[in-house]
Amino acid sequence: MCIQALKGKKGARLGDTIIASVKEAMPNGKVKKGKVVYGVVVRAAMHRGRCDGSEVKFDDNAVVLVDKQGQPIETRVFGPVPHELRQKKHVKILTLAEHIA
């Protein structure tokens, strides 16, 4: 659950860093339920226009958990990740992704 979008925005879009609370967690994972964490939005149900005129829209919302320096906490990223993250300087997330949209 998103608590706050960083950089003073009202909402968060693709590639934005947010502060979130963990709602579900694996029993033996690195992150526990209820912990406040940083994350980067990698999928959003709200459509976003690209500079070539096309639009990108996903079926769900998804976040990759990162530390304060912006490095991913985990080692795998499931599902498609938009290539707009390269412009936002999240190249490490793109290298971990299995599919770049």
QUIZIDA-V386074 format. One record per helix or strand of 3 or more residues. SS is the DSSP state (@ for helix, = for strand). FROM is the first residue (numbers start at 1). TO is the last residue. If there is no record, write none. Layout:
BEGIN
SS&FROM&TO  SS&FROM&TO
END
This chain:
BEGIN
=&2&5  =&17&21  =&36&43  =&62&66  =&77&81  @&83&86  @&91&96  =&97&100
END
